[in-house]
């Protein structure tokens, strides 16, 4: 006897016990991805194909726990891992029948077997049985009974890959384990004995026989009263259909692809921020809208809805139909990289405001060439027309291309790209030279989710926070992040100005030729975009509470039937906004009213109305700092005193200032792109004029004259000839219906005494419009043309001194009086100007445009 006990102790010391790592092995646990209210979006099985759900004994509830103890191990709390009475009984039965009739395994032994074999089948020999018994006794010395019971019951198989009572209760009955009735608890408690043989869907009668026997045992042990016992026997067992949720598929796939499953609070569940009811409604809106667009060449769409207070994603629709292979429905267009078109323009204008431009000031929407390292860039507007002088606010709201590129051209090399990356557009991973100025028009490829994050920063007053798809702590779900808690990409006043422009429905009329689909009973900031070839249509916008980003097109990149951002994505955006805002009980203003101030300006120039301006309008502007408050980059504390604020009496259009106009002052530094406002100046675009036959325009400026004209600077001359209203009626005409002439300043006498008094440098040869033929012999260095410069009046030549010859913006030669020289040329179209070598000298210039062949 002693030797047997000694041998048993040796065996126990040899076999050990299940390790902590083995007990923590999640082979039995599936992983659930759930919506913000706990409803399952998808459940991923474990490596073993199982879908367990860990629960504490208390959470499982007393009924199923007691039913399991009665079914599996009535003496569990009395033995040390080995039920010696049960072993003796099993041994006698085996001897009597010549085979094993009943087992004698305790719950602890069964736990050892489950852990050692990771729930799989194991060979059953006497040696293995003894080993399990020894390990069970060892386990009883390291874990207490409740811990063993909890570990065991959470690993019990209930059939159909369901492990643990919580998974079984939810799947078979649709209730929590703690809410099972006695009939349901007994029904489930018998399944682990033979999950396949007792399949509740195929062999329910077998399960019911064992359930009845277990209910009888529970009654005999005093756990059920007679009445409860009888009620449980009569209770019908109604199983729910076994389903596998597959909701918000693109969101779940994104979490899997990005390794974002799990969290600190739970290893077997990921709590997403998704509002499942909103998600389903928006999926329906997408399907409905795509049916309308079926004949427009668009087959797919994506929609993203974000809570601006914290970045939580409330809806994530990656395609019109995940299960439709004809539209490549499994491609997540929220994460796909596509060209965003004009949706990047607000960030271009934001940088313009940072550098001192004002939303009301005029910018030239005229045909313009931009010289880049890759060649000459000639952008055109969507409608292939030009509006001449137009305010920045109207140019942005109307989505004009030329003004956006002009603003981008003022920036330092790479400045726009770096800013867009700081705003969250990290997919723009090529160098700045790869995109060029076309980046302002959306030439790079980005993701819809990045665009939503960037626009959310505008909605938050320039405070960028990341999108949140999951939370680790349910208590923090919906928790607002205060302003300033993210990365500051813009001052609040700049973000407010962009928001105010994007929310102005009247300013949008020019680009949309009406209000389009964007008619709401509350303020919504909106921007549309269309990529080249009508491949991608976008609409992105926000209220104070929500940001909505929409893409419509085709996943394979094929073009639509000329859909635009408004006609394609715009109507779906409007549908989604209305549904989203139904869930917002109170709506705050889009921007802080204190961020902008009201100023009265001339509607054409954006400067304070002068004596010739026929009318003025009130606009909201960024309060500008006083000169002694100004800091680099245009960011500073706003002046609290509007009377000391230049924006309350803004400067004139920059083109009227020779120091800001390279054509009037070629020696100006082109890299100095900060738009200075050193003092208030009234509008110079309107002037009183009278007839003057000697003037090229036929007019002379005269403050005592009654006629009012629009007088434009050099950059508008070609536009005036090809597109300008000239002598046609102007909506800004003075009262009485008098027509307003539109004339060039350079051809009008007396408009600017200082400018009129400046000498003029005129390129006489090669003559403007000349065609120069290249020689047939000699290399490129031998191809030169003679340049002849005239100074008018000639008496000023000695004062001006030496000249620089500039070809297409690059200095290619110098001259002394009488100002004749040769310069190298290549095939193509060129512009030649002359300017003083001394940058302190001011002149007017007349260029010569030639074609070299």
Helices and strands as residue ranges (DSSP letters): H 2-15, H 20-24, E 31-34, E 40-44, H 57-60, H 62-72, H 84-97, H 107-116, H 126-142, H 145-153, H 165-172, G 177-179, H 182-189, G 191-193, H 204-220, H 226-234, H 249-257, E 269-272, H 276-292, G 294-296, E 300-307, E 313-317, G 325-327, E 337-339, G 341-344, H 345-354, E 362-365, E 370-372, E 375-377, E 388-391, H 392-397, H 401-410, H 415-422, H 432-435, G 436-441, E 445-447, H 448-459, E 463-464, E 470-471, G 474-476, E 487-488, H 492-502, H 509-512, E 525-530, G 532-534, E 536-542, E 546-553, I 565-570, H 571-581, G 593-595, E 596-601, E 617-622, G 627-629, G 632-634, G 642-644, G 646-649, G 654-656, G 658-660, E 686-691, E 699-701, E 707-712, G 714-716, H 717-722, E 741-744, G 745-747, H 753-756, E 760-765, E 771-772, G 780-782, E 784-792, G 794-796, H 797-800, E 803-807, E 810-815, E 820-824, E 828-836, E 844-846, E 848-852
